[in-house]
Amino acid sequence: MGDFVKVKCVDCNNEQIIFTKASTTVMCQVCGGVLAEPTGGIAQFKAKEMEELS
Ligand SMILES: [Zn+2]
């Protein structure tokens, strides 16, 4: 998996590029919904994963 991934928010369909190893909760910039939560390794994605970016 690459370091960044493009995800789509399930609530508002906003597309956002996030870090796969995020150490903090990643919020949707549009609706404030949770896109990913840190697990200590690869973040757990709540949003739909669109594509990996290298
Ligand atoms: Zn959203």
PDB file of the backbone (N, CA, C, O) and the ligand in Angstrom, with CONECT records:
HET     ZN  A 101       1
ATOM      1  N   MET A   1       0.846  -1.197   0.000  1.00  0.00           N
ATOM      2  CA  MET A   1       0.000   0.000   0.000  1.00  0.00           C
ATOM      3  C   MET A   1       0.881   1.246   0.000  1.00  0.00           C
ATOM      4  O   MET A   1       1.904   1.292   0.683  1.00  0.00           O
ATOM      5  N   GLY A   2       0.483   2.238  -0.757  1.00  0.00           N
ATOM      6  CA  GLY A   2       1.228   3.502  -0.799  1.00  0.00           C
ATOM      7  C   GLY A   2       1.021   4.307   0.467  1.00  0.00           C
ATOM      8  O   GLY A   2       0.251   3.921   1.346  1.00  0.00           O
ATOM      9  N   ASP A   3       1.703   5.408   0.551  1.00  0.00           N
ATOM     10  CA  ASP A   3       1.626   6.243   1.746  1.00  0.00           C
ATOM     11  C   ASP A   3       0.355   7.087   1.779  1.00  0.00           C
ATOM     12  O   ASP A   3      -0.095   7.515   2.842  1.00  0.00           O
ATOM     13  N   PHE A   4      -0.210   7.317   0.604  1.00  0.00           N
ATOM     14  CA  PHE A   4      -1.408   8.145   0.534  1.00  0.00           C
ATOM     15  C   PHE A   4      -2.497   7.413  -0.245  1.00  0.00           C
ATOM     16  O   PHE A   4      -2.212   6.626  -1.146  1.00  0.00           O
ATOM     17  N   VAL A   5      -3.723   7.680   0.110  1.00  0.00           N
ATOM     18  CA  VAL A   5      -4.831   7.052  -0.586  1.00  0.00           C
ATOM     19  C   VAL A   5      -5.950   8.069  -0.733  1.00  0.00           C
ATOM     20  O   VAL A   5      -6.186   8.893   0.150  1.00  0.00           O
ATOM     21  N   LYS A   6      -6.631   7.992  -1.866  1.00  0.00           N
ATOM     22  CA  LYS A   6      -7.776   8.875  -2.068  1.00  0.00           C
ATOM     23  C   LYS A   6      -9.029   8.134  -1.615  1.00  0.00           C
ATOM     24  O   LYS A   6      -9.296   7.017  -2.060  1.00  0.00           O
ATOM     25  N   VAL A   7      -9.780   8.753  -0.743  1.00  0.00           N
ATOM     26  CA  VAL A   7     -10.998   8.127  -0.232  1.00  0.00           C
ATOM     27  C   VAL A   7     -12.189   9.034  -0.510  1.00  0.00           C
ATOM     28  O   VAL A   7     -12.045  10.240  -0.716  1.00  0.00           O
ATOM     29  N   LYS A   8     -13.357   8.427  -0.510  1.00  0.00           N
ATOM     30  CA  LYS A   8     -14.586   9.193  -0.694  1.00  0.00           C
ATOM     31  C   LYS A   8     -15.433   9.067   0.566  1.00  0.00           C
ATOM     32  O   LYS A   8     -15.719   7.961   1.025  1.00  0.00           O
ATOM     33  N   CYS A   9     -15.827  10.197   1.113  1.00  0.00           N
ATOM     34  CA  CYS A   9     -16.655  10.212   2.314  1.00  0.00           C
ATOM     35  C   CYS A   9     -18.005   9.551   2.013  1.00  0.00           C
ATOM     36  O   CYS A   9     -18.650   9.867   1.013  1.00  0.00           O
ATOM     37  N   VAL A  10     -18.421   8.640   2.883  1.00  0.00           N
ATOM     38  CA  VAL A  10     -19.672   7.932   2.645  1.00  0.00           C
ATOM     39  C   VAL A  10     -20.887   8.826   2.916  1.00  0.00           C
ATOM     40  O   VAL A  10     -21.995   8.537   2.464  1.00  0.00           O
ATOM     41  N   ASP A  11     -20.666   9.901   3.651  1.00  0.00           N
ATOM     42  CA  ASP A  11     -21.789  10.779   4.009  1.00  0.00           C
ATOM     43  C   ASP A  11     -22.050  11.862   2.962  1.00  0.00           C
ATOM     44  O   ASP A  11     -23.200  12.136   2.620  1.00  0.00           O
ATOM     45  N   CYS A  12     -20.954  12.488   2.443  1.00  0.00           N
ATOM     46  CA  CYS A  12     -21.154  13.623   1.538  1.00  0.00           C
ATOM     47  C   CYS A  12     -20.461  13.443   0.186  1.00  0.00           C
ATOM     48  O   CYS A  12     -20.528  14.328  -0.667  1.00  0.00           O
ATOM     49  N   ASN A  13     -19.795  12.295  -0.013  1.00  0.00           N
ATOM     50  CA  ASN A  13     -19.117  11.990  -1.277  1.00  0.00           C
ATOM     51  C   ASN A  13     -17.938  12.910  -1.569  1.00  0.00           C
ATOM     52  O   ASN A  13     -17.464  12.962  -2.704  1.00  0.00           O
ATOM     53  N   ASN A  14     -17.463  13.629  -0.569  1.00  0.00           N
ATOM     54  CA  ASN A  14     -16.255  14.429  -0.746  1.00  0.00           C
ATOM     55  C   ASN A  14     -15.062  13.500  -0.956  1.00  0.00           C
ATOM     56  O   ASN A  14     -14.882  12.541  -0.205  1.00  0.00           O
ATOM     57  N   GLU A  15     -14.247  13.780  -1.972  1.00  0.00           N
ATOM     58  CA  GLU A  15     -13.030  13.015  -2.178  1.00  0.00           C
ATOM     59  C   GLU A  15     -11.865  13.733  -1.525  1.00  0.00           C
ATOM     60  O   GLU A  15     -11.690  14.940  -1.690  1.00  0.00           O
ATOM     61  N   GLN A  16     -11.073  12.979  -0.785  1.00  0.00           N
ATOM     62  CA  GLN A  16      -9.986  13.573  -0.014  1.00  0.00           C
ATOM     63  C   GLN A  16      -8.802  12.628  -0.009  1.00  0.00           C
ATOM     64  O   GLN A  16      -8.973  11.413   0.083  1.00  0.00           O
ATOM     65  N   ILE A  17      -7.601  13.180  -0.108  1.00  0.00           N
ATOM     66  CA  ILE A  17      -6.380  12.369  -0.064  1.00  0.00           C
ATOM     67  C   ILE A  17      -5.871  12.359   1.368  1.00  0.00           C
ATOM     68  O   ILE A  17      -5.652  13.413   1.967  1.00  0.00           O
ATOM     69  N   ILE A  18      -5.683  11.158   1.916  1.00  0.00           N
ATOM     70  CA  ILE A  18      -5.241  11.046   3.305  1.00  0.00           C
ATOM     71  C   ILE A  18      -4.028  10.119   3.406  1.00  0.00           C
ATOM     72  O   ILE A  18      -3.779   9.292   2.529  1.00  0.00           O
ATOM     73  N   PHE A  19      -3.297  10.278   4.481  1.00  0.00           N
ATOM     74  CA  PHE A  19      -2.099   9.494   4.771  1.00  0.00           C
ATOM     75  C   PHE A  19      -2.526   8.140   5.340  1.00  0.00           C
ATOM     76  O   PHE A  19      -3.322   8.078   6.277  1.00  0.00           O
ATOM     77  N   THR A  20      -1.996   7.065   4.773  1.00  0.00           N
ATOM     78  CA  THR A  20      -2.428   5.729   5.203  1.00  0.00           C
ATOM     79  C   THR A  20      -1.969   5.386   6.614  1.00  0.00           C
ATOM     80  O   THR A  20      -2.561   4.534   7.277  1.00  0.00           O
ATOM     81  N   LYS A  21      -0.905   6.056   7.073  1.00  0.00           N
ATOM     82  CA  LYS A  21      -0.405   5.751   8.421  1.00  0.00           C
ATOM     83  C   LYS A  21      -0.712   6.910   9.372  1.00  0.00           C
ATOM     84  O   LYS A  21       0.086   7.235  10.251  1.00  0.00           O
ATOM     85  N   ALA A  22      -1.855   7.514   9.185  1.00  0.00           N
ATOM     86  CA  ALA A  22      -2.257   8.652  10.004  1.00  0.00           C
ATOM     87  C   ALA A  22      -2.187   8.299  11.489  1.00  0.00           C
ATOM     88  O   ALA A  22      -2.633   7.231  11.908  1.00  0.00           O
ATOM     89  N   SER A  23      -1.621   9.213  12.275  1.00  0.00           N
ATOM     90  CA  SER A  23      -1.500   8.974  13.714  1.00  0.00           C
ATOM     91  C   SER A  23      -2.621   9.644  14.496  1.00  0.00           C
ATOM     92  O   SER A  23      -2.736   9.472  15.709  1.00  0.00           O
ATOM     93  N   THR A  24      -3.435  10.399  13.797  1.00  0.00           N
ATOM     94  CA  THR A  24      -4.594  11.024  14.426  1.00  0.00           C
ATOM     95  C   THR A  24      -5.828  10.735  13.567  1.00  0.00           C
ATOM     96  O   THR A  24      -5.704  10.384  12.393  1.00  0.00           O
ATOM     97  N   THR A  25      -6.992  10.881  14.146  1.00  0.00           N
ATOM     98  CA  THR A  25      -8.221  10.676  13.403  1.00  0.00           C
ATOM     99  C   THR A  25      -8.311  11.689  12.257  1.00  0.00           C
ATOM    100  O   THR A  25      -8.099  12.886  12.450  1.00  0.00           O
ATOM    101  N   VAL A  26      -8.629  11.185  11.066  1.00  0.00           N
ATOM    102  CA  VAL A  26      -8.753  12.058   9.895  1.00  0.00           C
ATOM    103  C   VAL A  26     -10.231  12.355   9.659  1.00  0.00           C
ATOM    104  O   VAL A  26     -11.056  11.449   9.534  1.00  0.00           O
ATOM    105  N   MET A  27     -10.541  13.650   9.603  1.00  0.00           N
ATOM    106  CA  MET A  27     -11.920  14.078   9.446  1.00  0.00           C
ATOM    107  C   MET A  27     -12.182  14.543   8.019  1.00  0.00           C
ATOM    108  O   MET A  27     -11.280  15.045   7.348  1.00  0.00           O
ATOM    109  N   CYS A  28     -13.403  14.376   7.566  1.00  0.00           N
ATOM    110  CA  CYS A  28     -13.819  14.921   6.283  1.00  0.00           C
ATOM    111  C   CYS A  28     -13.780  16.445   6.378  1.00  0.00           C
ATOM    112  O   CYS A  28     -14.281  17.035   7.335  1.00  0.00           O
ATOM    113  N   GLN A  29     -13.173  17.072   5.362  1.00  0.00           N
ATOM    114  CA  GLN A  29     -13.043  18.533   5.388  1.00  0.00           C
ATOM    115  C   GLN A  29     -14.369  19.215   5.085  1.00  0.00           C
ATOM    116  O   GLN A  29     -14.519  20.411   5.335  1.00  0.00           O
ATOM    117  N   VAL A  30     -15.317  18.481   4.559  1.00  0.00           N
ATOM    118  CA  VAL A  30     -16.605  19.075   4.202  1.00  0.00           C
ATOM    119  C   VAL A  30     -17.639  18.896   5.319  1.00  0.00           C
ATOM    120  O   VAL A  30     -18.237  19.874   5.768  1.00  0.00           O
ATOM    121  N   CYS A  31     -17.853  17.652   5.770  1.00  0.00           N
ATOM    122  CA  CYS A  31     -18.932  17.396   6.727  1.00  0.00           C
ATOM    123  C   CYS A  31     -18.430  17.050   8.119  1.00  0.00           C
ATOM    124  O   CYS A  31     -19.226  16.957   9.053  1.00  0.00           O
ATOM    125  N   GLY A  32     -17.113  16.854   8.279  1.00  0.00           N
ATOM    126  CA  GLY A  32     -16.562  16.564   9.592  1.00  0.00           C
ATOM    127  C   GLY A  32     -16.686  15.112  10.015  1.00  0.00           C
ATOM    128  O   GLY A  32     -16.351  14.759  11.146  1.00  0.00           O
ATOM    129  N   GLY A  33     -17.168  14.270   9.111  1.00  0.00           N
ATOM    130  CA  GLY A  33     -17.271  12.842   9.414  1.00  0.00           C
ATOM    131  C   GLY A  33     -15.895  12.197   9.501  1.00  0.00           C
ATOM    132  O   GLY A  33     -14.926  12.723   8.952  1.00  0.00           O
ATOM    133  N   VAL A  34     -15.802  11.067  10.186  1.00  0.00           N
ATOM    134  CA  VAL A  34     -14.522  10.376  10.342  1.00  0.00           C
ATOM    135  C   VAL A  34     -14.197   9.593   9.072  1.00  0.00           C
ATOM    136  O   VAL A  34     -14.984   8.766   8.612  1.00  0.00           O
ATOM    137  N   LEU A  35     -13.016   9.875   8.518  1.00  0.00           N
ATOM    138  CA  LEU A  35     -12.570   9.145   7.327  1.00  0.00           C
ATOM    139  C   LEU A  35     -11.646   7.991   7.693  1.00  0.00           C
ATOM    140  O   LEU A  35     -11.696   6.931   7.070  1.00  0.00           O
ATOM    141  N   ALA A  36     -10.808   8.193   8.695  1.00  0.00           N
ATOM    142  CA  ALA A  36      -9.868   7.155   9.107  1.00  0.00           C
ATOM    143  C   ALA A  36      -9.498   7.350  10.565  1.00  0.00           C
ATOM    144  O   ALA A  36      -9.428   8.469  11.072  1.00  0.00           O
ATOM    145  N   GLU A  37      -9.264   6.218  11.224  1.00  0.00           N
ATOM    146  CA  GLU A  37      -8.851   6.259  12.619  1.00  0.00           C
ATOM    147  C   GLU A  37      -7.506   5.561  12.756  1.00  0.00           C
ATOM    148  O   GLU A  37      -7.271   4.547  12.100  1.00  0.00           O
ATOM    149  N   PRO A  38      -6.616   6.089  13.602  1.00  0.00           N
ATOM    150  CA  PRO A  38      -5.292   5.489  13.781  1.00  0.00           C
ATOM    151  C   PRO A  38      -5.384   4.166  14.535  1.00  0.00           C
ATOM    152  O   PRO A  38      -6.220   4.003  15.423  1.00  0.00           O
ATOM    153  N   THR A  39      -4.508   3.216  14.168  1.00  0.00           N
ATOM    154  CA  THR A  39      -4.485   1.923  14.840  1.00  0.00           C
ATOM    155  C   THR A  39      -3.096   1.611  15.362  1.00  0.00           C
ATOM    156  O   THR A  39      -2.888   0.577  15.996  1.00  0.00           O
ATOM    157  N   GLY A  40      -2.124   2.512  15.098  1.00  0.00           N
ATOM    158  CA  GLY A  40      -0.740   2.237  15.432  1.00  0.00           C
ATOM    159  C   GLY A  40       0.049   1.790  14.214  1.00  0.00           C
ATOM    160  O   GLY A  40       1.279   1.818  14.232  1.00  0.00           O
ATOM    161  N   GLY A  41      -0.625   1.387  13.180  1.00  0.00           N
ATOM    162  CA  GLY A  41       0.028   1.016  11.918  1.00  0.00           C
ATOM    163  C   GLY A  41      -0.722   1.679  10.788  1.00  0.00           C
ATOM    164  O   GLY A  41      -0.825   2.904  10.725  1.00  0.00           O
ATOM    165  N   ILE A  42      -1.247   0.852   9.890  1.00  0.00           N
ATOM    166  CA  ILE A  42      -2.074   1.386   8.817  1.00  0.00           C
ATOM    167  C   ILE A  42      -3.400   1.841   9.419  1.00  0.00           C
ATOM    168  O   ILE A  42      -4.031   1.109  10.182  1.00  0.00           O
ATOM    169  N   ALA A  43      -3.817   3.063   9.066  1.00  0.00           N
ATOM    170  CA  ALA A  43      -5.063   3.592   9.597  1.00  0.00           C
ATOM    171  C   ALA A  43      -6.247   2.748   9.125  1.00  0.00           C
ATOM    172  O   ALA A  43      -6.237   2.176   8.034  1.00  0.00           O
ATOM    173  N   GLN A  44      -7.261   2.691   9.979  1.00  0.00           N
ATOM    174  CA  GLN A  44      -8.480   1.979   9.608  1.00  0.00           C
ATOM    175  C   GLN A  44      -9.403   2.974   8.911  1.00  0.00           C
ATOM    176  O   GLN A  44      -9.761   4.007   9.478  1.00  0.00           O
ATOM    177  N   PHE A  45      -9.785   2.651   7.672  1.00  0.00           N
ATOM    178  CA  PHE A  45     -10.579   3.581   6.879  1.00  0.00           C
ATOM    179  C   PHE A  45     -12.066   3.384   7.105  1.00  0.00           C
ATOM    180  O   PHE A  45     -12.581   2.266   7.059  1.00  0.00           O
ATOM    181  N   LYS A  46     -12.740   4.492   7.349  1.00  0.00           N
ATOM    182  CA  LYS A  46     -14.192   4.466   7.475  1.00  0.00           C
ATOM    183  C   LYS A  46     -14.838   4.837   6.150  1.00  0.00           C
ATOM    184  O   LYS A  46     -15.983   4.487   5.868  1.00  0.00           O
ATOM    185  N   ALA A  47     -14.056   5.566   5.339  1.00  0.00           N
ATOM    186  CA  ALA A  47     -14.564   6.033   4.059  1.00  0.00           C
ATOM    187  C   ALA A  47     -14.270   5.001   2.980  1.00  0.00           C
ATOM    188  O   ALA A  47     -13.459   4.097   3.184  1.00  0.00           O
ATOM    189  N   LYS A  48     -14.915   5.131   1.851  1.00  0.00           N
ATOM    190  CA  LYS A  48     -14.685   4.243   0.723  1.00  0.00           C
ATOM    191  C   LYS A  48     -13.333   4.570   0.096  1.00  0.00           C
ATOM    192  O   LYS A  48     -13.052   5.723  -0.231  1.00  0.00           O
ATOM    193  N   GLU A  49     -12.497   3.539  -0.069  1.00  0.00           N
ATOM    194  CA  GLU A  49     -11.168   3.752  -0.638  1.00  0.00           C
ATOM    195  C   GLU A  49     -11.252   3.815  -2.158  1.00  0.00           C
ATOM    196  O   GLU A  49     -11.776   2.897  -2.789  1.00  0.00           O
ATOM    197  N   MET A  50     -10.748   4.874  -2.740  1.00  0.00           N
ATOM    198  CA  MET A  50     -10.862   5.076  -4.188  1.00  0.00           C
ATOM    199  C   MET A  50      -9.641   4.568  -4.941  1.00  0.00           C
ATOM    200  O   MET A  50      -9.776   3.756  -5.857  1.00  0.00           O
ATOM    201  N   GLU A  51      -8.463   5.027  -4.575  1.00  0.00           N
ATOM    202  CA  GLU A  51      -7.263   4.614  -5.263  1.00  0.00           C
ATOM    203  C   GLU A  51      -6.047   4.905  -4.410  1.00  0.00           C
ATOM    204  O   GLU A  51      -6.036   5.834  -3.603  1.00  0.00           O
ATOM    205  N   GLU A  52      -5.009   4.079  -4.609  1.00  0.00           N
ATOM    206  CA  GLU A  52      -3.763   4.298  -3.905  1.00  0.00           C
ATOM    207  C   GLU A  52      -2.916   5.279  -4.690  1.00  0.00           C
ATOM    208  O   GLU A  52      -2.907   5.263  -5.921  1.00  0.00           O
ATOM    209  N   LEU A  53      -2.211   6.125  -3.978  1.00  0.00           N
ATOM    210  CA  LEU A  53      -1.300   7.079  -4.586  1.00  0.00           C
ATOM    211  C   LEU A  53       0.092   6.795  -4.068  1.00  0.00           C
ATOM    212  O   LEU A  53       0.275   6.549  -2.876  1.00  0.00           O
ATOM    213  N   SER A  54       1.063   6.825  -4.941  1.00  0.00           N
ATOM    214  CA  SER A  54       2.430   6.517  -4.512  1.00  0.00           C
ATOM    215  C   SER A  54       3.162   7.790  -4.122  1.00  0.00           C
ATOM    216  O   SER A  54       4.329   7.737  -3.732  1.00  0.00           O
TER     217      SER A  54
HETATM  218 ZN    ZN A 101     -18.059  14.179   4.327  1.00  0.00          ZN2+
END
